[in-house]
């Protein structure tokens, strides 16, 4: 198939799952190009350099010519788009039609066959509009903030999509409740098990690693407090974000053995996983409703045969389970400290057996090749007019 990824930004470092899925689709033989609203502020150095990328403009003379071309061929669709702007604007900013006219024209002229948006935010509205302008079907992968914190025009975006995907059952249940008519399927944001595999023996120490943006929903404030309570361990947090100064203050006040390492490239994250004993993912539901779903780094750690300490929140219990997983209630630093102590109390052989079981789970349930192939088959089935297979 000829697929267009419709994105808000490309290739963002914190969205490695988008790059992984695109590469997996290409390995399956599909042609994929990117339509992005803007360049990523923190680009992923491992994104492919040979993918076709089109950035949305701001409405140039060329855009007006494209709009005239499109209006001559799809006058009714253009009229309906202009009429719908007032409705969409009640919930979010709406891009001028002249900006989408060029991408719509090129999609029709190139013979693109399917539009796929990651995140049910601006990208999904762009995909919905392009679908109506061109007649191409579209799908949406909804993740977390776009479902729970800022569900703008969500029912229309998902209800109009040919297919809706999300990465865990927690999200799928919510989406089916919100949009009963949508065709929603679970497609796990998978891991390349060949890239994330143990290349050296487990260190057998007391090093705890956390990876993620420094934002409220990650629960890293609770991790700092838990580290201060847990005793002899060392915690390193990879990532950056708006709460860095708050976390630095908390570390200084508590004397917690926590080091903030800042952002790191994917290769550096893989190296850090090799050196860690436990991955911590103490997610919470933020005050504005934002939350994670099933963070990819948890599955990357499991593929690297690490123990995982997490909260029993969002989709985490779906993959963090015995013998490799240790769960604590969200927002409870004392319980989180106890879970860290329990994980680190395992002997070397126990850690190795638990880690092997974690990797086996990822290979069976969260392999990027298998999950992407299933997504592609669902899209192909829908395009062919066949009902997608039950399940997911």
C-alpha positions in Angstrom: 0.0 0.0 0.0 0.9 3.7 -0.4 0.4 5.1 3.1 0.7 8.7 4.3 1.6 9.2 8.0 -0.2 12.4 9.1 1.7 13.8 12.1 1.9 16.9 14.3 5.7 16.6 14.4 8.4 14.5 12.8 10.6 12.8 13.9 10.2 13.5 17.6 12.6 11.8 20.0 9.9 11.0 22.6 7.8 9.4 19.9 10.1 6.5 18.8 7.1 4.3 18.3 6.1 6.3 15.2 9.5 5.8 13.7 9.5 2.1 14.6 6.1 1.6 13.0 7.0 3.4 9.9 10.2 1.3 9.5 8.2 -1.9 10.1 5.7 -1.0 7.4 8.5 -0.4 5.0 10.1 -3.8 5.8 6.7 -5.3 5.1 6.9 -3.8 1.6 4.6 -0.8 2.0 5.5 2.7 0.8 5.2 5.3 3.5 5.7 9.0 3.4 5.2 11.6 6.1 3.0 14.7 6.1 3.9 16.7 9.2 2.6 20.0 10.7 6.1 20.9 11.8 9.7 19.6 12.3 10.2 18.0 15.7 11.9 20.2 18.3 13.9 17.2 19.6 14.6 15.1 16.5 15.3 11.4 16.7 18.7 10.7 15.2 17.7 7.2 14.2 14.8 8.3 12.0 15.3 7.2 8.4 16.8 9.9 6.2 15.3 8.6 3.0 11.6 8.9 3.9 9.6 11.4 1.9 8.6 14.3 4.2 6.2 17.1 3.4 5.8 19.9 5.9 2.5 21.8 6.0 3.0 25.5 4.9 1.2 28.6 6.0 -0.7 29.4 2.9 1.4 30.7 0.0 0.5 31.7 -3.6 1.1 28.1 -4.5 -1.4 27.1 -1.8 -4.0 29.3 -3.5 -3.3 27.7 -6.8 -3.7 24.3 -5.2 -6.9 25.4 -3.6 -8.3 26.5 -7.0 -7.2 23.1 -8.5 -8.9 21.2 -5.7 -12.1 23.4 -5.7 -12.5 22.7 -9.4 -12.4 19.0 -8.9 -14.0 18.6 -5.5 -16.2 21.6 -5.0 -18.7 19.9 -2.7 -16.0 18.5 -0.5 -14.4 21.9 -0.2 -17.7 23.5 0.6 -18.4 21.0 3.3 -15.0 21.6 4.8 -15.4 25.3 5.0 -18.9 24.8 6.5 -17.5 22.5 9.2 -14.8 24.9 10.4 -17.1 26.7 12.9 -18.0 23.4 14.5 -14.4 22.3 14.8 -13.2 25.7 16.1 -15.3 25.3 19.2 -12.8 22.8 20.5 -9.5 23.4 18.6 -7.6 25.6 16.2 -8.4 24.7 12.5 -5.8 24.9 9.7 -6.8 27.0 6.7 -8.1 25.0 3.8 -5.5 26.5 1.5 -2.8 24.8 3.6 -4.3 21.4 3.1 -5.1 21.9 -0.6 -1.6 21.1 -1.7 -1.2 17.9 0.3 -4.7 16.8 -0.9 -3.7 17.5 -4.5 -0.4 15.6 -4.2 -2.1 12.6 -2.5 -4.6 12.4 -5.4 -1.9 12.8 -8.1 0.6 10.3 -6.5 -2.0 7.6 -6.0 -1.8 7.4 -2.2 -4.1 4.9 -0.8 -4.5 5.4 2.9 -3.9 8.2 5.5 -2.8 7.3 9.0 -2.7 9.8 11.9 -0.8 9.3 15.1 -2.5 11.1 18.0 -6.1 12.1 17.9 -5.1 15.8 18.1 -4.4 18.2 15.2 -3.0 15.4 13.0 -6.3 13.5 13.3 -8.3 16.5 12.2 -5.9 17.0 9.3 -6.4 13.4 8.3 -10.2 13.6 8.6 -10.3 16.7 6.4 -7.8 15.3 3.9 -9.9 12.1 3.7 -13.1 14.1 3.0 -11.3 16.2 0.4 -9.6 13.3 -1.4 -11.9 10.3 -0.8 -9.1 8.4 0.8 -9.8 6.4 3.9 -8.0 7.2 7.1 -7.2 5.6 10.4 -6.1 7.1 13.8 -3.8 5.8 16.5 -5.0 7.4 19.7 -2.5 7.4 22.6 -3.2 9.1 25.9 -3.4 12.9 26.3 -5.5 13.1 23.2 -8.0 10.7 24.8 -8.1 11.8 28.4 -6.7 15.3 28.8 -7.6 17.1 25.5 -10.2 15.0 23.6 -11.0 17.7 21.1 -13.5 16.8 18.4 -12.7 13.2 19.4 -16.0 11.6 18.6 -16.0 13.0 15.0 -12.4 12.2 14.4 -12.7 8.6 15.5 -16.3 8.1 14.4 -15.4 9.1 10.8 -12.2 7.0 10.7 -12.2 3.7 8.9 -10.2 2.2 11.8 -9.1 3.3 15.2 -6.1 1.8 17.0 -4.7 2.2 20.5 -1.9 0.5 22.4 -3.6 -1.1 25.4 -6.9 -2.5 26.5 -7.3 0.3 29.0 -7.5 2.8 26.1 -9.6 0.5 23.9 -12.3 0.1 26.5 -12.4 3.9 27.0 -12.6 4.6 23.3 -15.4 2.1 22.7 -17.3 3.8 25.5 -16.7 7.3 24.0 -17.4 6.4 20.4 -19.6 3.3 20.2 -19.7 3.3 16.4 -15.9 3.4 15.9 -14.1 0.3 14.8 -11.4 0.2 17.6 -8.6 -2.3 17.8 -5.7 -2.8 20.1 -2.4 -2.6 18.4 0.4 -2.6 20.9 3.2 -0.1 20.4 5.8 -2.8 19.8 9.5 -3.3 20.4 12.2 -4.4 18.1 13.4 -7.4 20.1 16.6 -7.7 18.1 17.6 -4.1 19.0 16.5 -4.5 22.6 18.3 -7.6 23.8 20.7 -8.3 26.6 24.3 -8.1 25.4 26.0 -8.6 28.8 25.2 -10.3 32.0 22.7 -8.7 34.4 24.7 -6.4 36.7 23.2 -7.8 39.9 23.4 -4.4 41.6 20.9 -1.8 42.9 20.7 0.6 40.1 17.2 1.8 39.2 16.5 3.5 35.9 13.5 5.7 34.8 13.0 7.1 31.3 10.5 9.7 30.3 9.6 13.3 30.0 9.8 15.3 33.2 6.0 15.9 33.5 3.5 15.2 36.2 1.9 12.0 34.7 5.3 10.1 34.9 5.2 10.2 38.7 8.9 11.0 39.1 8.2 13.1 42.1 7.0 10.0 43.9 10.1 8.1 42.6 12.3 10.7 44.3 10.4 10.3 47.6 10.5 6.5 47.3 14.3 6.6 46.6 14.8 8.6 49.8 12.8 5.9 51.7 14.1 2.7 50.1 17.6 2.6 51.4 20.7 1.6 49.6 20.0 2.1 45.9 20.9 4.5 43.0 18.3 6.0 40.8 18.9 7.6 37.4 16.2 9.4 35.4 16.7 10.0 31.6 14.6 12.7 30.2 13.9 16.4 30.3 10.8 18.6 30.7 9.1 21.4 32.6 9.4 19.7 36.0 13.2 19.5 36.0 13.7 22.4 38.5 10.9 21.0 40.8 12.6 17.6 40.8 16.0 19.1 41.5 14.5 20.9 44.5 12.9 17.7 45.7 16.1 15.7 45.4 18.0 18.4 47.4 15.3 18.6 50.1 15.0 14.8 50.6 18.7 13.8 50.0 17.4 11.1 47.7 20.1 9.2 45.7 18.6 10.4 42.3 20.5 11.7 39.3 18.7 13.6 36.5 20.6 12.7 33.3 18.6 14.9 30.9 17.6 13.7 27.4 19.4 10.9 25.7 19.5 9.5 22.2 17.9 6.0 21.7 21.3 4.3 21.6 22.2 5.8 24.9 18.9 4.6 26.4 19.6 1.1 25.1 23.1 1.3 26.8 21.5 2.5 30.1 19.1 -0.4 30.1 22.0 -2.8 29.9 23.5 -1.2 33.0 20.3 -1.1 35.1 18.8 -3.6 37.4 15.3 -2.3 37.6 13.2 0.0 35.4 10.8 2.3 37.4 7.6 3.6 35.8 5.5 5.2 38.6 2.8 6.7 36.4 -0.1 8.7 37.8 -3.1 10.5 36.4 -2.2 14.2 36.3 -4.5 16.8 37.7 -5.6 17.8 34.2 -6.5 14.2 33.4 -3.4 13.5 31.3 -1.9 10.1 31.7 0.2 7.5 30.0 -1.2 4.3 28.5 1.5 1.6 28.2 4.9 3.3 27.9 7.1 1.8 25.2 10.2 2.0 27.4 8.6 -0.6 29.8 8.5 -3.1 27.0 12.0 -2.1 25.9 13.2 -2.8 29.4 11.4 -6.1 29.5 13.0 -7.1 26.2 16.3 -6.3 27.8 15.3 -8.7 30.6 14.9 -6.1 33.4 12.6 -6.2 36.4 10.0 -3.5 36.3 8.5 -1.5 39.2 5.4 0.4 38.3 2.1 1.7 39.5 -1.1 -0.3 38.9 -2.4 2.6 36.8 -3.5 2.9 33.1 -2.3 0.0 30.9 0.7 -0.9 33.0 -0.8 -3.9 34.8 -1.4 -5.4 31.3 2.4 -5.9 30.9 3.9 -5.5 34.3 3.2 -8.8 36.0 4.8 -11.5 38.0 7.5 -12.7 38.0 9.2 -9.6 36.5 6.8 -7.0 37.6 6.1 -5.3 40.9 3.2 -2.9 41.3 2.3 -0.2 43.8 -0.7 2.1 44.1 -0.2 5.4 42.2 1.0 8.4 44.2 2.1 6.2 47.2 5.8 6.8 47.7 5.9 4.4 50.7 4.4 1.5 48.7 6.7 2.3 45.7 9.7 2.1 48.0 8.5 -1.3 49.2 8.1 -2.5 45.6 11.6 -1.3 44.8 13.0 -3.1 47.8 11.1 -6.3 46.9 12.5 -6.3 43.3 16.0 -5.6 44.4 15.8 -8.4 47.0 15.7 -11.0 44.3 18.8 -13.2 43.9 20.8 -13.2 40.7 19.2 -16.5 39.4 15.7 -15.2 40.3 16.4 -11.9 38.4 17.6 -13.9 35.4 14.6 -16.2 35.3 12.2 -13.2 35.7 14.0 -11.3 33.0 13.8 -14.2 30.6 10.1 -14.4 31.2 9.7 -10.7 30.6 11.5 -10.9 27.2 9.4 -13.9 26.2 6.2 -11.9 26.9 7.4 -9.0 24.8 8.4 -11.4 21.9 4.9 -12.9 22.0 2.7 -9.9 22.7 4.6 -6.7 21.8 6.8 -7.4 18.8 6.8 -4.4 16.5 6.9 -6.5 13.3 3.9 -8.6 14.3 1.8 -5.7 15.7 2.5 -3.6 12.6 1.7 -6.4 10.3 -1.6 -6.9 12.1 -2.4 -3.2 11.7 -1.5 -3.3 8.0 -3.8 -6.3 7.5 -6.7 -4.5 9.1 -6.2 -1.5 6.9 -5.9 -3.7 3.8 -9.0 -5.7 4.8 -11.0 -2.5 5.2 -9.8 -1.1 1.9 -10.8 -4.4 0.2 -14.3 -4.1 1.7 -13.8 -7.1 4.0 -14.7 -7.0 7.7 -11.6 -7.0 9.9 -11.0 -10.2 11.8 -12.6 -10.2 15.3 -10.4 -9.6 18.3 -7.9 -6.9 19.4 
